[in-house]
Amino acid sequence: MRSLVLLAVVGVCSAVPFLRDAPDVQAEKARFFEVFNAVQNAATSHPALKRPSPKVQPKWYGPVAATVPAGVDGTITPVGDTQEVNAARNAFFNAYNAQVKATVGSAPVVPSYAPTYSAAPAAPYQPAPVQPKWTGPVAATVPAGLPGSAPQVADTPEVAAAKQEFFNTFQRQAAAAAPPSRNYY
């Protein structure tokens, strides 16, 4: 049976190069490619249809951003929103709340967020506390139960029995769930 299927597949694969399109299909393919090539040539030659070439971003040779101070005396000075930004934010929230109210019935109370900044002095720099030097045993000399470092702890009889019971149950369940094997030979 296998050899018959194999011969059928080989026969179909070897016959594929000899199958040709019908004359009307060949004519339609040729007409399509003529039209396609004409449109492509017109699109590439017409100046209005040419795509602009992407501009290349010049490579940056200036200072690294981390070396440029962001504020006076190297401190970071946050910049507040302008009046226009605050007005635009309030207009958006008002329009949003009006839309929610129109669709739901009542708009939820949304607190407006306006960050405030104070010119509080920065906290003085305090270095991290120094970690005391370790004077105990080297980690390699402490047995950690890894293979080769110390003997493994053996299972208790209860644990060994539970493992064996689990393994036996698993094998029975796997055998019951497996489809029956068929011998095709």
C-alpha positions as CSV (number, residue, x, y, z in Angstrom):
1,M,0.0,0.0,0.0
2,R,2.8,2.4,0.9
3,S,4.6,1.7,-2.4
4,L,1.4,2.5,-4.3
5,V,1.0,5.8,-2.6
6,L,4.7,6.6,-3.1
7,L,4.4,5.9,-6.8
8,A,1.3,8.0,-7.1
9,V,3.0,11.0,-5.5
10,V,6.1,10.6,-7.6
11,G,4.0,10.4,-10.8
12,V,2.1,13.5,-9.9
13,C,5.3,15.4,-9.1
14,S,6.9,14.4,-12.4
15,A,3.8,15.4,-14.4
16,V,3.6,18.9,-13.1
17,P,6.1,20.4,-15.6
18,F,4.1,19.0,-18.5
19,L,0.8,20.6,-17.4
20,R,0.4,23.9,-19.3
21,D,-2.1,26.8,-19.1
22,A,-4.9,26.9,-21.6
23,P,-4.3,29.3,-24.5
24,D,-6.8,31.9,-23.1
25,V,-5.1,31.8,-19.7
26,Q,-1.7,32.3,-21.4
27,A,-3.1,35.3,-23.4
28,E,-4.6,36.9,-20.3
29,K,-1.3,36.5,-18.4
30,A,0.6,38.1,-21.2
31,R,-1.9,41.0,-21.4
32,F,-1.7,41.5,-17.6
33,F,2.1,41.7,-17.6
34,E,2.1,44.2,-20.5
35,V,-0.3,46.5,-18.7
36,F,1.5,46.1,-15.4
37,N,4.9,47.0,-17.0
38,A,3.4,50.0,-18.8
39,V,1.9,51.3,-15.6
40,Q,5.1,50.7,-13.7
41,N,7.2,52.5,-16.3
42,A,4.8,55.4,-16.4
43,A,4.9,55.7,-12.6
44,T,8.6,55.7,-12.4
45,S,9.1,58.1,-15.3
46,H,6.5,60.7,-14.4
47,P,8.0,63.4,-12.1
48,A,4.7,64.0,-10.2
49,L,4.4,60.3,-9.3
50,K,8.0,59.9,-8.1
51,R,8.4,59.1,-4.5
52,P,10.6,61.5,-2.6
53,S,13.8,59.9,-1.4
54,P,14.1,59.7,2.4
55,K,16.4,62.3,3.9
56,V,19.4,60.8,5.8
57,Q,19.7,62.0,9.3
58,P,23.2,63.4,9.8
59,K,25.4,61.7,12.4
60,W,25.7,63.6,15.7
61,Y,29.2,64.8,16.6
62,G,28.3,67.0,19.5
63,P,28.6,66.4,23.2
64,V,26.9,63.5,24.9
65,A,23.5,64.5,26.4
66,A,24.6,63.3,29.9
67,T,27.5,65.9,29.8
68,V,25.3,68.9,29.1
69,P,24.0,70.5,32.3
70,A,20.2,70.6,32.4
71,G,19.9,73.6,34.7
72,V,21.7,76.3,36.5
73,D,24.8,75.0,38.3
74,G,24.2,71.5,37.0
75,T,21.0,71.0,39.0
76,I,17.8,69.8,37.3
77,T,15.3,72.6,37.1
78,P,11.8,71.3,36.3
79,V,9.9,73.4,33.8
80,G,6.2,74.2,34.5
81,D,3.5,74.1,31.9
82,T,2.6,77.3,30.0
83,Q,-0.7,79.0,30.2
84,E,-1.6,77.7,26.8
85,V,-0.9,74.1,27.8
86,N,-3.0,74.5,31.0
87,A,-5.8,76.0,28.9
88,A,-5.6,73.2,26.3
89,R,-5.6,70.5,29.1
90,N,-8.7,72.1,30.8
91,A,-10.5,72.4,27.4
92,F,-9.8,68.7,26.7
93,F,-11.0,67.6,30.1
94,N,-14.2,69.7,29.8
95,A,-14.9,68.3,26.3
96,Y,-14.2,64.7,27.6
97,N,-16.4,65.1,30.6
98,A,-19.2,66.6,28.4
99,Q,-19.0,63.5,26.1
100,V,-19.0,61.1,29.0
101,K,-22.0,62.9,30.5
102,A,-23.8,62.8,27.2
103,T,-23.3,59.0,26.8
104,V,-23.4,57.8,30.4
105,G,-25.6,60.3,32.1
106,S,-23.3,61.8,34.6
107,A,-19.6,62.3,34.3
108,P,-17.3,61.0,37.0
109,V,-15.5,63.5,39.1
110,V,-12.0,63.7,37.7
111,P,-9.6,65.8,39.6
112,S,-7.6,68.0,37.4
113,Y,-3.9,67.5,37.7
114,A,-1.8,70.6,37.8
115,P,1.7,69.9,39.0
116,T,3.3,72.4,41.3
117,Y,7.0,72.8,41.8
118,S,8.7,74.5,44.7
119,A,12.2,75.8,44.7
120,A,13.2,73.6,47.6
121,P,16.9,73.0,48.0
122,A,18.1,69.6,47.0
123,A,18.9,67.2,49.9
124,P,22.6,67.0,50.6
125,Y,24.4,64.0,49.1
126,Q,25.0,61.2,51.5
127,P,27.0,58.2,50.4
128,A,25.6,54.7,50.9
129,P,26.6,53.0,54.1
130,V,29.8,50.9,53.9
131,Q,29.2,47.2,53.9
132,P,31.3,45.5,56.5
133,K,33.9,43.1,55.2
134,W,33.0,39.4,55.3
135,T,35.2,37.4,57.6
136,G,33.3,34.1,57.7
137,P,34.1,30.9,55.7
138,V,34.5,30.9,52.0
139,A,31.3,29.9,50.1
140,A,33.2,27.1,48.3
141,T,34.0,25.4,51.6
142,V,30.4,25.3,52.8
143,P,28.7,22.1,51.5
144,A,25.5,23.1,49.6
145,G,24.3,19.7,48.5
146,L,25.5,20.1,45.0
147,P,26.8,17.0,43.2
148,G,30.4,16.4,44.2
149,S,30.4,18.8,47.2
150,A,28.6,16.7,49.8
151,P,26.5,13.6,49.9
152,Q,22.8,14.0,48.9
153,V,20.2,13.6,51.6
154,A,18.4,10.3,51.0
155,D,14.6,10.0,50.8
156,T,12.8,8.6,53.8
157,P,10.9,5.4,53.4
158,E,7.6,7.3,53.3
159,V,8.9,9.6,50.5
160,A,10.3,6.7,48.5
161,A,6.9,4.9,48.8
162,A,5.0,8.0,47.8
163,K,7.2,8.5,44.7
164,Q,6.8,4.9,43.6
165,E,3.0,5.1,44.1
166,F,2.8,8.3,42.0
167,F,5.0,6.8,39.3
168,N,2.8,3.6,39.1
169,T,-0.4,5.7,39.0
170,F,1.1,7.9,36.3
171,Q,2.1,4.9,34.2
172,R,-1.4,3.4,34.5
173,Q,-3.1,6.6,33.5
174,A,-0.8,7.2,30.6
175,A,-1.4,3.7,29.3
176,A,-5.1,4.2,29.6
177,A,-5.1,7.5,27.8
178,A,-2.9,6.4,25.0
179,P,-4.6,5.5,21.7
180,P,-4.4,1.8,20.8
181,S,-1.3,1.1,18.8
182,R,-1.8,-0.3,15.3
183,N,0.8,-2.4,13.6
184,Y,1.0,-1.2,10.0
185,Y,3.8,-3.6,9.0
